[in-house]
Amino acid sequence: MTLSSRSIAWFRVISLAMAAFIFNTAEFTPVALLSDIAASFSMSAAQVGLIITIYAWVVGTMSLPFMLVCSDMERRGLLIKVFILFAVCNIISGLAWNFWVLVAARIGVALAHAIFWSITASLAVRLAPPGKKAQALSLLATGTALAMVLGLPLGRLIGQYMGWRVTFSGIGVVAVAILLVLMKLLPPLPSSHSGSLKSLPLLLKRPALLCIYALTVLVVTAHFTAYSYIEPFVQRVAGLSENFTTVLLLIFGGAGIIGSMLFSRYSNRYPMGFLMASIAALPLCMALLLPMAKNPLGLSIVCVLWGIVIMALSLGMQVKVLTLASDATDVAMALFSGIYNVGIGGGALLGNQIITHVGMNEIGFVGAALGGIALLWGLFIFRRYALVFSHAVMK
């Protein structure tokens, strides 16, 4: 039976969603296994948490330079090379015989990440069936959400019972399987509307786009100040079991899928209101983290809302970037990916400092304070550039 061109298009988008799944599973797995990795190297969770910062800042600094170097490369071949690097470095992570070998391997994964997320959102939009660009982007985000709902809890379970090294090695093996799927499904993809070094001055002259980049770093830093240390927080501050921690990560990831569905349904209908409501809910979630710490049901409800909100925010900001820079999507997304990861690294580092000098109890309140600043900034820019943002929707 011959598949229709529409079905083939969806299968290609799904293959990219699978790729997003494994990349995000690899990126955030240390969050779920922080205590185990720390114990194996006789270090503290706060010290090992710096690998999250190192990873994120490598992505943050290398996304744009790599994208410019690769701007004219055929995308299918580039994706294959990126996946090979990704798989090999994850397997080396699993074999790491000391902390610095793990850091080096994670830097290799981060370099693959820097290119992958610079090109993947625009590829999903490009491969989507006609009129289904927003849905394709939402499907890509569902791959990200599934990394939280399946990848992280499964990785944590494997790490709990077989060791964290098996988790990293397993990610490398799954990456090889997904690579084979991509090689089978993706057609040749010449570089298109990727932009170049000449695009940078043009993008930097778009104030609404620059404001979204600033909003991104505020939101992401706020989120990762608390989220980077959610595993030790739940066990040490809340005093809850390792199994409950796994369940909570599962709940958080499942809520991300709900956030993706809500985005797909309401983002075009309420292009500014949907994003602002999400920004407003973020500091609320983190402010409730400590008050609800001793209440498993209350903490679970907070994580449901938090998971919905961060997914909606990530998608909403991506759409704004893609629509405000439709003439240079890969360069604009490289900047977005880099800035997003500066926020991840900044949040993890800030959380590290709060834990070291103040105490783990306070990470939610500090994240909430940053989230409040992001809310004020969002209110300002959406009023200042209301006309621009009202038209920045994905058709």
N, C-alpha and C positions, 0 to 999 in steps of 0.2 A: 504494500500500500504506500502510495506516494503522499508525503506530508505536504500540506499547503505552505505557501511562503510565510503566511502569518504564524502558523505553528512553529516553523523553523526559527522565525524571529524570536518567538517566546522562549524556545529551547536555548537559544544563544544568550538571551538575557539571563535565563536561569543559571546557565553555566558561569556567568559572571557573578551572580549572587552566591553560587557555591564557592567561588574564589574569594569573594568578600568574607564569607563565613570563616574560611580557614585562616585568612590573614588577620581578622579581628580576634579569632580564638588565640592565635599565636601572640598577638600584641598584648592582650589582657590576661593571659594565663598566669603571669607572675602575681597579679592581684589576688588570684584564688589560692596560690601556693606560697605566698610570701613567708609564712612561718616555717614551712617545711624546708624551703631553700635556705633560709637563715640558719636553721638547726644543723643542716648538713655541712655548712661552712663555719659553724660556731660564731655566727654573727647575729646582730639584732635585726628585727623586722624593719626598723627605720633605716638601718644601714643598707640592707638588701633592696629596700624600696627605691634606692637611688638608681637601680637598673631601669626603672620605669622612666625616670628623668633622663638618663643617658639615651635610652632608646628614642624617646620622644624628641629630644633636642637634636639628635642626628637626623631624624626625619624632618624636623623643622628647618634645619640649616641646609639640607641637601635636596629638598623637594624641587625648588626652583632651578638651581644649577643643573641638576640631572635632567629636568624637563627640557631645559633649553638645549642641552647637549643632544637629547633624544628627539627633538621636535620634528625632525624630518624622517625619522625611522618608521618603517612599516609596523603597525601596531600588533599584529598577531605574533610576528617574530619577536618583538620586544617583550610581549607578555610571556612568551615561552622562556626566554632568557631570565626574566625576573623570577619566574617560578622555580627554575633550576637553582638559582642562588638561594631562594627562600627555603627550599626543601633541604639543601645541603647544610645550611647554617642552623636549621632547627635540629637536625640530627647531631651536629657538633655540640649544640646546647645540651642535648641529652647525654653526651659523652664527657662533658666538661669536668676536668679533674681538679680544677680550682676555680675560685670566683672570677678571676680575671680572664680565664678562657671562656667562661659563660658570658662575661661582658663583651668580649671580642665577637663571639658568635651572635649575640643579640644585636651588635652593631651591624653585622652582615644582614640579619633579618630586617633591620631598620632601613638599610640602603635599598633593599628590595621593596619595602613598604613605600619609600619615598617616591619611587616611580609608579608603583601599582595604583596608589590612590590619586596620583596626578592625572592618570588617563582613564580610569575605569568608569567614573560617573559619566563622562562625555561619551564613552563607548556604549554604555547601556542606553543612553538617550538616542544615540546614532543607530543602534541595532534594533530598537523598539519598533513594533508595528505602527503604521501611520495613526496619529492621534492619540498614542498611548505613552507619551514620553514621561509624564508624571507617574503613571503606574509602573513604568520600567524602573524609574528611580526609586520608587517605593519598594519594589521587589528587591532591588539591590540592598536597600536598607533592611529588608527582612532577613537577608543573609547576615547582615551585621547583628540584628536582634537575635537570630538563632545562635550566633556565636555566644551570646550571653545566656540564652535559655538552654542550649544543649552543650555547646563547646566548653564553656567555663565550668559548669557543674560536672560534666563528664570528665574533663581534665582534672578537676579537683578530686573526684572519686578515684580515678586511676592513680593520681599522685598519692592519695591517702593510703591506698592498699598495695600499690606496686612501686611507689616512689616517683618523685617529680620528674626524674630523668626519663622514665617511660612515657610520661605525658608529652614532653618535648619531642622525643623520637617519634612517637605516634603521629604528631602533627606533621612531621616531615614525610612520613609514609602516606598519609592522607593527601598531602599536597601533591605528591607524585601522581596519585590516582586522578585528582582534579585536573592536573596538567594534561593527562591523556585525554580527558573529556574535552578540554579546550582545543587541543590539537585536532580532534575529530570534528568539532562543531563550527569553530570560527573560520570564516572565509578570510582571504587576504584583506587587510584593512589599511590602505594607504593613509598617511597622516592627513588630517583634514581639519581646518580651522583651529589648529593647535596653537597658533601664535608663535612669536619668536621674540628675540631680545628687543626688537623694535616695538613690540606690543606693550612692553613695560611702561614707557612714558605715557602711552595712551590710557592704560588702565589706572595709572597713578593720578591721572587728571579727572577721575570719576569719583567725586566726593561721596556719593551714596555707597559705592562699592567699598571704599576705604573705611567708611563707617561700619559696614557689615563685618569687615575684617576685625575692626576694634571690638565690636560686639562679640565676635567669635572668641577672641582670646580671653575676654572677661568671663563669659559663660563657661568656657571649658576649664579655665583655671579654677573657678569657683567649684565646679562639679568634682574635679579630680583632687582638690584639696581634701575632700572627705572620702570619695569613692576609692582612691588608691589604697586606703588603709581600712576598707570596710571589713576585710577578713579578720585582722587582729582586733579591730574595734568590737565586732560582734562577740568574739571569744573572751576578750579581756575586760572590756568595759561593760558589755551587756551580760557577760557571764553565761553565754549560751553555748551549746555543744557544737562540735565540729560538724555533725550531721545537720543541725539546724542552719549552720553557715552555708552549707551546700544547698539546702532548700531555699534559703534567702536569695542566693545568687540565681537560682532557677526562677524564682518569682520575679526578680529584677529583669532578667532577660525576657521572660514571657510578657511582661508589661511593655517591653520595647516593641514587641510585635503589635500590640494594641496601639502604641503610639504611631507606628508605621501605617496602620490601617486608618487611624483618625486623620493622619496627614494626607493620605491619598484621597479621603472623602471631603475634607474641609479646607485644605490649604488654598485651593483656587477660589473657593467661595468667600473666604475671609482672609485675604492675603496678608493683612497686617494684624488683625484681631487675633487670629490663630497663634501667630508667633508671639505676640505680646502676652497672651494668656499663659503660654508655656513659660516665658521668661519670669512672669510673676509667681508661678507655682514653684520654680526651682529653689529660691531661698527659703520658702516655707517648708519644703521637704527636709532640707538640711538643718534648719532650725529645730525641727521636731526629732532629729536623730537621737540626741541625748535624752530628752524627756520621755521618749518611747522605748529607750534601750532595754529596760527591765520588763517590758510588756511584749511578748513575742507576737501577739496579734497586731498590736499597734505598730510595731516595727515593720511587720509585713505589709501593712496598709501603706505606710510611708514609702516603702520600697516599690510598691506597685505604682503609686503616683509619680515617684521619682523616675522610674524606668520609662514610663509613658512620656514624661516631660523631656528628658534628655534626648530621646529618639526624635520627638517632634521638633526640638530645637535644632538638632544636627541636620535633619532633612530640610527644615525651613531655611536655614542659612545657606545650605548647598544650593537650593533652588534660586535664592536671591543672587548668589554669585554667578551661576550658570546663565541666568537671564540678563543680568547686568553686564556680562562680558561674553555674549554669544559669539563675538567675532574672534575670540582668543580663549576658548574654553579650557584648553589644557594648561596654558600658562596661568590663567585665573585660578584653576583648581589646584595647581601646584602651590600657588601662594596660599590658598585656603588650607590645603593639607598641611603645609609648613606651619602656618599660624595656629591651626588646630593643635598640632603637636607641640608647639611652644607652650600652649595652654596646658596640655597634659603634663609636660615636664615641669612647668612652673607650679602647677597644682600639687604634683607629687613632692616637689622640693619644699614648697610651703608647708605641706602636711608633715613632712619630715622634721622641719624646724619647729613646728607647733608641738609635735609629739616630744621632741628632744628637750625643748626649753619650757613648755607650758604643761603639756599633758595630752594624752590621746582623747580625753573627754571633750576637748574644745574644737576638734577638727570640723564638726558640723556647724558650729557657730561662726567660725572664721569663713567657711565656705558660704554660709548664708549671708554674711556681710558683703562678700564680693558679689554674690548674686543680687543683692540689693543695689549695688553700684551698676551692675549690668542692666537692671530694670530701669533705673533712672536714665541711663544712656540710651536704651531702646526707646523710651518715651520721647526723648529729645530728638533722635534721628528720624523716627517715623513721623513726627510732626514736621520736622524741618524739610524732609524730602518725601512728603506724603504722596505727591503725584507720581514720582518716580517709582516708589515701592508698590503702589497700587497696581501698576502695570507689570511688575516683575513677577509674573506667574508662568508656570510650565504648562504649555498646551499639549 
